[in-house]
């Protein structure tokens, strides 16, 4: 039993000291409109995507695909892009718009 406990402690210690190969980065989605919910034509709303200190302005309908493209260029694994529970099932543009208001996508960038 003591050997088993020693092996478990050794295993946990060994795993803990391994250096991480990924760095956590934030890809921020920032909306330029003050009141996105009152807009009748969401397709015209622009969002700002910042990744690697570069700013890209795109139509809100393409924010999700652009964000994925940005992440792929950074060799990133997207953990969470949009809060799906806040999305309207019948309107993907409104879904993206409502999620982009206060969403920051977390990505792990390979070093």
Buried (B, 14 or more C-beta within 10 A) or exposed (E): EEEEEEEEEEEEEEEEEEEEEEEEBEBBBBBEBEEBEEBEEBEEBEBBBBBEEEEBEBBBBBBBEBBBBBBEEBEBEBEEBBEEEEBEEEEEBBBBBBBBBEBEBBBBBEE
